[in-house]
């Protein structure tokens, strides 16, 4: 476990052990694991029926993950931008109905 944590970088073996035991990692740890696995974050989410709604959800989720993971953005600004994008999607879907 220690060797794997060292290989991933910026993660402790105890954190890695908790994730292995089913605990939800924080966003930074999740993104480190995705990078190490060479997988996009969306690949690690359970797939549901492919529909426009689930596609929009995956897009929103991906945008939110990327915004919150950015080290260049203040966390409050990242959250505000994520909420703004969600509101834009909601507004657009209401106009489509």
C-alpha positions in Angstrom: 0.0 0.0 0.0 2.9 2.4 0.8 4.6 1.8 -2.5 1.3 2.4 -4.4 0.7 5.6 -2.4 4.2 6.8 -3.1 3.7 6.0 -6.8 0.5 8.0 -6.9 2.1 10.9 -5.1 0.5 13.3 -2.6 -1.6 10.6 -1.0 -1.0 8.6 2.2 -1.2 4.9 2.4 -3.9 5.2 5.1 -6.0 7.4 2.7 -5.5 4.8 0.0 -6.6 2.1 2.4 -9.7 4.0 3.3 -10.6 4.4 -0.4 -9.9 0.7 -1.0 -12.4 -0.1 1.9 -15.2 1.9 0.2 -14.8 5.3 1.8 -15.5 8.2 -0.5 -12.3 10.2 -1.2 -12.1 14.0 -1.3 -12.0 15.6 -4.8 -8.2 16.0 -4.8 -7.6 12.4 -3.9 -10.2 11.2 -6.4 -8.5 13.2 -9.2 -5.1 11.9 -8.2 -6.5 8.3 -8.4 -8.0 9.0 -11.8 -4.7 10.4 -13.0 -2.8 7.3 -11.7 -5.4 5.0 -13.2 -5.2 7.0 -16.5 -9.0 7.2 -16.4 -11.3 10.2 -16.8 -13.4 10.9 -13.7 -16.6 10.1 -15.6 -15.3 6.6 -16.3 -15.4 5.8 -12.6 -19.0 6.6 -12.0 -21.6 4.0 -12.4 -23.4 4.1 -15.7 -27.1 4.5 -15.9 -29.4 4.4 -18.9 -28.0 6.6 -21.7 -30.3 9.5 -22.1 -30.0 13.2 -22.7 -30.7 13.8 -19.0 -28.0 11.5 -17.8 -25.6 12.9 -20.4 -26.3 16.4 -19.1 -25.8 15.2 -15.6 -22.4 13.7 -16.5 -21.4 16.9 -18.2 -22.4 19.0 -15.2 -20.7 16.6 -12.9 -17.5 16.7 -15.0 -17.5 20.5 -15.1 -18.1 20.7 -11.3 -15.2 18.3 -10.6 -12.8 20.2 -12.9 -13.8 23.6 -11.4 -13.4 22.3 -7.8 -10.1 20.6 -8.5 -8.5 23.7 -10.1 -5.7 25.0 -7.9 -6.0 28.3 -9.7 -9.5 29.0 -8.5 -10.6 30.0 -5.0 -12.9 27.3 -3.7 -15.8 29.8 -3.2 -15.4 31.0 -6.9 -15.3 27.4 -8.1 -18.5 26.6 -6.2 -20.2 29.7 -7.6 -19.2 28.9 -11.1 -20.4 25.3 -10.7 -23.8 26.6 -9.5 -23.9 29.1 -12.4 -23.4 26.3 -14.9 -26.1 24.2 -13.2 -28.5 27.2 -13.3 -27.8 27.7 -17.0 -28.5 24.0 -17.7 -31.8 24.2 -15.7 -32.8 27.4 -17.5 -32.0 25.9 -20.9 -34.0 22.7 -20.2 -37.0 24.7 -19.1 -36.9 26.7 -22.3 -36.8 23.4 -24.3 -39.9 22.1 -22.7 
